[in-house]
Amino acid sequence: MHGEYKVPGGKLVVVDLEERDGRIAEFHLAGDFFLEPDDALLDIDAAVNGLPVESDVATIAAAVRAALPDGAQLLGFTPESVGTAVRRALVTAPGWRDFSWEIVHEAPVSPRMNLALDEVLTARVGDGRRNPTLRLWEWNESAVVIGSFQSYRNEVDPEGAARHGFDVVRRISGGGAMLMAANSIVTYSLYVPASLVAGMTFADSYAFLDDWVLQALRSLGIEATYQPLNDIASPQGKIGGAAQKRLANGGVLHHATLSYDMDGQVMTEVLRIGREKLSDKGTVSAAKRVDPLRSQTGLPRDAIIERFIDTFANLYGAVPGHITEEEYAEAQALVDTKFSTDAWLRRVP
């Protein structure tokens, strides 16, 4: 069995192993990481050999960590990444290039339609009716998009939203509210089969699915990093955040919103951003937490999106795609029956 795991922001971890009588055998670790001392590689191999094949990432990582000699240095990988590679080998998880990817960037639609398309396209990838897809959002009206489990009244100031022309909508993924002002953010959605992230912890899958965008940001001169669980940041501040929803049919939605430009005053008048949420961020100002892409790059929003598309295409061999009339019609039905209803918007009062 063979497994690979590219550590987000780090190196490639490769494992080869066999299964004998329910235990891992003939285990060998390789990769482009750095490890000192050299013979610590043999210690890692010995630690994994003999473990039950049911061992989870934490168990494998603990065995590796316990076997390392004092003062061992692991650069570009961790014991947890070894565990992830092992799990991916045992479940025969595919890599990015094992799929045929499409990139969709189409005309603006309403925020509700964008949310409905997320649900429709995720389901279709899960069913095998659509290739895995990266979609860049465009929208034709401003909105506050709250997370699936957020309280409407706790997150949004209705008077402020109305005064500044923001509709309020709810998405199917968790996480926090995002302010979708015209031409002020970059939002993308990935629709992937669950097999792509098989063997990973939920937390690891976030960084794994956004590693390509970190590479795109770095190519623009931004020292982008991933801050667990779901923040994309630079030394200047937070850039954006990601959220996920996993469907029962095996479709995974992973989407992220990055700030391109922002009006901090409008944000504080539309969102009820409490001091408790900001208490561990070192500031009482939500606006000060975010450093948008416009100020960090000086580039037009379209140029940043173009770099995102080029990076993803070059990394994974993706080709241009489109949303079919049938998919748009299915999404419109969801807009009418779900995303436009008060029952959905206020499912958490």
N, C-alpha and C positions, 0 to 999 in steps of 0.2 A: 504494500500500500504506500502511496505517495501523497504527501500533503505540503502545501505552501501557504505562507501567510506573510504579506508585506506589512511590516509594522508602520502605521501612519507616522510619517515624519522620520522613520528609521530605516532599517534594513530588511532584506528578505530572509525569512526563516524557512528552511526546507527540511522535511523529515521523511525518512523511509523506514518502514517497519513491516513486520508480519504479525499475524495473530495465531497463537498456539494455545489450545486448551483454555481459551478465554482470557489469555494474558498477552501483553505486548512482548514481542520477541524480535531479535535482529534489528534493534532500533539504532538508527544513525542520524545525527544532526549535522546539517550543513547550512551554508548561507554566506552572504557577503558582509556579515557583521564582524565585530572585533571582540576578541576574548583573550584575557590574560589571567593566569598563565595558559600556555598552549594545551597542557594536558588536562585542563578543566573540561575540555570537550569530551574526553573519555569518562570523566566523572558524571557529566550530564547523561551520556549514553547509558551508563550503568544504572543511574537513578531511575530512568524511564523503563528500561528493560525489566520485565516481570510484573509491572503494574497491571491491574485488571483493565480490560478493554472498556469497562464502563466508567473508568476514572474521568472526573470532570476536570475543567481547566484549573480550578483551584487546587485540586489534589495533585495534579501533575506538577504544577508550579511549586507547590510546597516540597515535593520530593526533589525537584531540581535544586531549589534554594538550599535545602538541607545538605545536599551532596557537594556543594561548591566549597572549595578550600577558602580559608580565611584570606581576605584581601583580594579575592577574585574580582575582576573588572569586566562587566558586560556592557558593551557600547553598541547602540543601535538595535538592541533587542533585550528582552526580559524573560524571566522564567515563565511568566504568563503567556508570552508570545509563543514559547515552545509548546505549552499546553494547548493553545489555540491551533497550532499547526498539526499537533497530534490528533485533536478532535476532528479537524477537517480531513485528515487522512482516513480516519476510521469511518467517516460518513461519506467518503468519496466526494467531497465538495468541489464544485467546478470553480474556475477562476474567471475574471472579467472577460478575457478573450475567448472563453469557451461559448460565449453567447453572441448573437448578431444584434448589435445595438442600433437604435434609431435616435436621432435628435430632432425634436419638434420645437419650432419657434414661429408661432403663427400670429394672426391679427389679434388685437385686443378683444377681450370679452369681459363680461361683468365679473366682479369678485365671486359671486355665487356660482357662476358657470365654471370659473377656475376651480372652485372647491368640488363641484360635482364631477368635473373631468378627472380630478385626482381619484375619486372613488371608482369611477367607471374604468379608467385606464389601469388602475391597480388590479381590479378584479379580472380584467381581460388578460393581463400578464399572468396572473395566478392560474387562469383557466387555459393558458397556452394559446389564446386567440390573438395575442399581440406580442411582438418582440419586446424585450426589455428596452425601456425608453428613458431618455432625459428630455424633460420639457421645461423650457424657459417661459415664465408667465409674462403676459402683457394684459393690462386691464384698462377699462375706460371710465372708471369712477373710483373715488377714494373710499376706503373702508377700514374699519378696525376688524381684524380677524382674531377671534378669541379661541383658546384651546378647548378641546372637547370637554374637559372636566372643570373649566373655570366658571366661577359664578359671574353671571352677567352684571348684577348690580355692584359686585365688589370690584370689577375690573374697569367698567366703562362709566364715564360721566355722560349721560344721554344729552344733557343740555350743551355740554362742550362739543360733543360729537356733531350735534345738529348745527351748532353755530359755525363750525369749521367745515361742514359739508361731508362728514364721514358717516357712511352707512355702517351698521354693525352686523357681522355674520359670524357663524361658528363653523369650525372645520372638524374633520373626523379624527385628527391626531391630537395628542396631548400637548403639553407645553404652554408657554405664555402667549400673551397678546402681541400682535404685530400691527403696526400702523402702516397701511398701504396708501401713502399719498402718491399722487401722480408723479412719475419719473423720479421717485425718491428712494426706491429700493430695487434690489435684484433678487427675484425669487425663482427657484428652480425646484422641480420635482423629479425624483428617480422612481421608476416603477420597475421592480426587480423580483425575480423568483426567490423564494426563501432559501433555495439551495445555495445561492451566492454567499449567504452569510451563515451557512450551516457550520456548526461547531464553534461559533463565536458566542461570547456573552452578549447580552443585549447592549451593554455599554460599549463593548469593543466594536459592535457593528456600526455605531454612529460614526466613530472616527474612520473606520474602514471605508464607509460609503462616501465620506467627504474628503478623502485624501486627495482626490484629483483636483478639487477646488483649491486646496491649500497649494498644490503645485501651480495652478493657474495664478493665484494671488502672488506667489513668490516670483513668478515670471514678470509680474508687474512692479516688482520692487518692494512688496509688502512682506514683512517677516511674520507670516501667518502661522498660527499654531492652533491646535485643538485643545480646549479646556473642558474636561469632563463636567457634566455629562454631555452637553450639547451646544457649547459655545465655540464660535470661531472668533479668534482674537489676534491682536498684534500688540507690540509693546506700547502702542499709543492708546489702546482700549479695545473694547468689544466691537466686532464688526457685524456679527449676526448670530443666529441660532438655528438649530435643526430640530425636527420632530419626526416621529414615525408612527405608522399604523400598520399592523399585520392582520391580514384577512385570513379567514379559516381555510380558504382555497389555496393558500400558499403564496399569495401576492403580498409584496411588501411595498408600502409607500414610505419614502424618505424624502422629506422636503426641507429646504432651508431658505431663510430670508436674510439677506445682507443689506445693511444700510448703505445707500449711495449718497444721500443727502438727508438732512433732517432739520426740523425746526423744533428745538427743545421746548420752547414755550407752548407750542401747539400740543406736543406730546403730553406735557403735564396737565393741560386743560382737557384733553380727551380721555386719557387713561387715569384711573385712580391708582397711582403707583405709590404704595405705602412704604413707610420707613422700615417696617419689619423685613420686607423683601430686599431692601437695599442695605440692611444692617451689616451684612457680611461682605459688602462690596467696597467698603472704605470710603463711601461718599453718600450724601443724602440727595444727590441730584441724579435723576435717571439720565438726563441729557449728557452729563459728564462721563457716564459709563461707556458711551458709544462714540467711536471715531469713524466717521463714514468714509466710503471708498473715494468719494470725490476729493476730499481734503488730502487723502493719502496718495492719490495717483495724479490728480489734475486732469484725468481723462473723462471724456463724455461717457455716459452710461452705456450707449450702444457699443463703444469700443471695448468696454469691460465684458459685456455679454459676448462679443465676438471672440475675445480671448478665451472665455470659458468654453465656448463651443469648439474652438480650434484645439484646445488642450484635451478635452474629452475625446474628440475624434482621433487625435494623434495617439492617445494612450490606448484606446480600446477598439479602434477601427470602426467607429460609429459612422453611419451615413445619414443624410437628411431624410426625415420622414414627415408624415402628416397625420392629422386626426381625420377619420372618415366621417361622412355624413351620418352614418349609423351611430357612431360614437357620440357625435354632437347631439343627436336626437335623444339618445339614452341619457346623456347628461342633462339635457333640458327637462326631461321628465323628472329627474331627481331634483332639479331646481324647483319645479312646481310642487312636488309632493313632500320635499324634505327641507332643502336649504332656504326656502323662502317662508317657511312656516314659523309661527310664533312658538309652536311646541318644540321645535328643534332649537331655535335660538335661546329659549329659556328653559332648556332641559335641566340646567342647573340654575336656579333662580338668581 
